[in-house]
């Protein structure tokens, strides 16, 4: 369900499926945040789609109540919606040619997937919903099975990466501890990673935290690897590291044969397009269709979509091509350049994290104090050179590949 091209239809389907499964003839409580998290879209987007459905007369707010669980009362009242089930189903048929009410198996599966998602991923965030005793028993059985599957996969992942997890204990520190797979994270992270907001914690800024870590107020330098994810993907696909002077963004651009000059602006656009394609290439058509249907920018005001779609407009003018053709060219070339049939998507962070653990171990063995933040490393001024950093990076990639 989360891979359908239209998120408006996804929202409509989930409303209908949830309403039917809760055995509510007309009125139902709908948690928009739960919809947003399950469908992997913003709360603002869900609210916009709810507004569209209300304007079409398919649902309406008929009241508000505070929901209760055995632990607490909700802080904010929840809307009670009147759902026009048949009209909503007809709308979905017209837009997607899919008759929800005719597919009971799909209704049941999607409903329990949704409820499992809420319990497993957001159990402390959502107030309990009202199901029948029978539904709760079936749901509990599904939860038990789901927990076993999730637990088994995580155990397998931890076992496979045990060498790196043990190595991480050697390079970790008490001042800014790093967490990884054993904390259900695919990426090596620390509390430094959440310091874009100057008011994040008692240290106020990343700079203050770094000064505390290194016990210095002198200059602190950052070193990173250009196009880190793609460079590592290239190495995993080819079995060797690409030359450090190779600009993967420029190579991708050149292979696309766009009728535009290679400039700082062009490089920025290629970089911005490559990441979402790498992470979720199946979303290209949806993003482009959404852009083409709504070019009234006031519709997207103050949203991520607005900034993204304004960029699409500039890219179309620069390359003199529809945005879908631009993204498709880049997608095909990325597979060719990286030598991958399928992208690693978020799993690339597992490989990258293991690589960074190897690098941290090398730095520690050399007596060089360092801390990792995403794809960058921080050092005291004068303790690292670009030449040495590149050498350690290359050695660590070769060890990872072996």
Secondary structure by P-SEA (a helix, b strand, c coil): ccccccaaaaaaaaaaaaaaaaccccbbbbcaaaaaaaacccaaaaaaaaaaaaaaccccccbbbbbbcccccccbbbbbbbbaaaaaaaaaaaaccccccccaaaaaaaaaaaaaaaaacccccccbbbbcaaaaaaaaaaaaaaaaaaaaaaaaaaaaaaaaaaaaaaaccccbbbbccccccccccccccccccccccccccaaaaaaaaaccccbbbbbbbcaaaaaaaaaaaacccccccccaaaaaaaaacccccccaaaaaaaaaaaaaaaacccaaaaaaaaaaaccccccccccaaaaaaaaaaaaaaaacccaaaaaaaaaaaaaaaaccccccccaaaaaaaaaaaaaaaaaaaacccccccccbbbbccccccaaaaaaaaaaaaaaaac
